[in-house]
């Protein structure tokens, strides 16, 4: 029975009271049980995280936006409170199928996609699969094309998606305990925040963390399909781009300009990969501008 003072996520993950002050919802899709939060009313905003986060990543932004927008934040299968089916692959293309099914089940129309890292191609794949569900983009640092042949991505995929990365994830939750804190440029994650990101992998298998880096090159064909689908996208697009991300560089932003020439850009200086955590106030201001169309 849920405590009167704790939300479902706070109780299940051992979070402090008020750390995740949202009602949890669950949706069964293709044998997996997706956790999501559905806060506020107005135009719909879909928020998708990457590796190794969960919807906790957007907690500040949702609290600020829910007075004017309907905020739907999903945990990908195997992350946060979402439970993957026993035979789930954890490949991004299969995550995208689940999110697409969720958009259909929830009858989502004319939404804005907010995402970074793997949330980008996963959400864009769902958008392309469910026509009319997502018509606007407000993206952080992400990509949507094959990067095979680019050493910058290939070495990372091979190292952290191979035996070394698998061992690190299984024994030390490498992406939570290593990649996340090392990626922060402006501030240090607090002890409570680190506990919130570690908590899901106390009970969840850690396979999702090392499947994603392997898929950077392994899911090349699917990523190329996303790029082909995006060539016809003419809706509003905005990028909120951290300038000190070790993963996504100026080169990737230039590629986005070529793919979506209509896109506006807000740059976040001295900001690392997990921009929503590293610069919450600036990313919120940029996101509010993007959603209001004032960029």
N, C-alpha and C positions, 0 to 999 in steps of 0.2 A: 504493500500500500504506500502511495507517495506521501512523503512528509508534507505537512501543511506549510512549512517554511522553505522547502527546497523544490526546485523544478525537477522534472524527470531526469534531465541531463545532469544536473548538479548531484542528485541522489545516486544515480547509476555510476557516475564517473568520479565521485568523491570530491566534487568541486565545492568551493566556498559559496555560502549563500550570496546571491546576487551576481555571481560571476557569469552565469548564463541565464538571464531572467526571461526566458521565452518558453511558451508551451510547446511541447514536442508532438509531432504528428508522424504517423508511419503509413507507408504504402507498400503493399506486396506486389512486386513486379517480377515476373519470370523466375520465381523461386527465391528471389532476394527480398529483403525487407528494408526499404529505404526510409531513413529518418530525415525529416525536414521541419523547418519552422515556417510559419505563415503568419506574418505580422502586418497589421495596418490595412488601409484601404486606399484605393486610387489606382493609377497605372501600375502594372505589375513589373517588378524588378526581380530577375532570376540571378542568384549569386552562387557561383561555383568555385570551390577551392581547388588546390592542387596537392602535390605530394609534400609533406605527410600530414597536411592540416585537416580540418573539418570546419563545419559552419561557425565554430567559435571564432574563426579568423575575422568574420565580419560583424562581430557583436556590437561594436561601437557604431558602425555605419548603419546597422539595422535600427538601433535605438534612436538614432538621429533622423532617419528617413521615414520611419513607419507612421509618422503623423501625416504624411502626404502621399505615400506610396504603399502598395502592397508588396512586401518583401518576402520572397520565397527563397530560402537558402537550403540547399540539399547537402547531405553527407554522401559522398560516393560510396558504393558498396565496399565494405571492409574498412571504412574510415568512420571516425566519430561513433555514432550510435547505429549506423547502418550495418546490417548483417548480410553478407553475401551467401548465395546458394552454395551448397557443397562442391559443385562442379564449376563454379565461376572462375573465369580465366584471369580476371583483373587487368586484362588488356584495355587500352583506352577505347578502342572501337566497341567493346562490349559494355563498358561504362556508358558510352554515348547512347547505345541502344536502350539502356535502362532509363536514362534521363529523358530520352525521346518518348518512351512509353509513359513516363510520369507526366510529361507535358500534355500528352493526349488525354490521360485519365483525368487530369485536373482542368482540362478544357482551357488551357492557357492560350491567349491570343494577344498579339501586338505588344509583347513584352520587350523589355530591355535586358540584354545579357551583360552581367558584370562578372568578370572572371580574370584569372591570371594562371600562369604555369599550365598544367594539364587541363585545368578547367576551361581554358580557351578552346582548344580543338574538340574537347568532349562536348561542350555547349554548342559550338558551331556545327558539329555533326548532328546534334539533336535538332537544331534550328533548320538545317537543310532537310532533315527527315520529316519534320512536321511543319509543313508550309503554313506561314502566317502566325506561328506561335511566337517567334522572336523576330522583331522588325528593326530593332535598334541595338547598337553595340556601345558599351562603355568598358573597354578592356584595359587591363594592366599589362604587365610584361608577359608575353605569350607568343605563340607562333601557330601556323596552320599550313605547313608545307613539309615536304621531305627535306631532311638535313643530311642525308647520306652523302658522303664525300666531303663534308665539312669537318675537319679534324677537331675543331672546338667542341663539337657535339659527339663525334664518334668516340673520342677517348673516354669521355665521361660515361657514355652508354656502355662501352666495353668494360670499364673498370667497375662502376657501381651497379651495372646490370649483370655482372659476371660473378664468379665464385667469391671474390673479395667483398663485393658489395652485399651479396647474399649473407655471407658470414657476419658482416658488420651489422646488417639489419636484424638478423636473427638473435644475435648475442647482445647488441648494444643499442638497438633501435637507432641506427646511424643517422637517418635523416632527421629524426627529432632531436637527438642529443648532440649531433655534430653539425649537420648542414644548417639547421635553423639558427642556432645561436651564432655560428660563424658568419652567416649571411647578413646579420643586423649591422647597420652602419651608424645609425643615429642614437640608438638606445639599446639597452640590454633587456631581454625578456625577464620578467620577474619570476620568482620561484613559483608563485601561483600559476602564472601563464605556462611555464614549462610543465608543471604537473598536469595542466589541462590538455596539453598536446601529447604528453606521455600516456595519459590515462586510457585512451581507447586501445592501445597496444599491449596493455596488461592482460587483457582477455582476448583481443582479436589476434589472429595470425598476422605475422609481419611480412608475409609474402607480398602484399600490395606495394610495399615500399620499394622492393627491388625489381618487381615486374615493370614498373613505370620507367626507370632508367634504361632497362633493356629494350623497351618499346620505342625509345627515341629513334633508334635505327630499325628495330624489328617491325614496327608498324608503319614503315615508310610508304607502302602502297596506299594505306588508308589515309595517311596525312596528305598524300598527293591528291587523293579524291576530294578531301576537304578544300584544298586550294582551288581545284577546278570548280567546285561548287560555289566558292566565294567570288569568283570572277564576275558573277551576275548580281552580286549584292550592291544595291544602290541606296540603301537606307542610311540614316544618320549613324556616324561612327566617331568615337572619341577614344583616344589612347591616353592613359595616365601612366607615364613611363618613368620608372626609377633610373637615375643616371649611373648608379654604381652597382648594377646587378651583374654578377659574375656569369650568369647564364645568357641572358638576352641583352644584346649590345646595340649600339647605334646601327650596326649592319642589319639587324632584324627589324628595327624601326623603319629603316629605309625600304626594306622589302614590303612592309605594311603600307607605306606610302604608295608604292607601285601597285599593290593589290587593291587598296582602298584610297584612291586619290582624294576623295571627299572628306577624309578623316581629319579631325582637329587633334591637337596634341597638347597635353599639359605635362611638362617635365618636372620631376621631383628630384632636386639635387641632393647629394649626400645621402642617397637612399638605396638600400639593398633589395634583394630578391623578394622578400616578404613585405612588400610595400605597405600593405594595409596595417601591419603591425609596426613597421619601422617609422612610418610617418602618418599616423591616424588622422591628425587634424588636417594636414594638407591634402591627403587623398580624399577625405570626406568633402572638403571644399571643392576639389576638382570634380568629384562625382556629382555633387549637387549641381554644379554648373553644367555638367554633361547632361544630366537628366532634365534640366530646365531648358536645354537648348541654347544656353548663352555662351558656349565656347565657340 
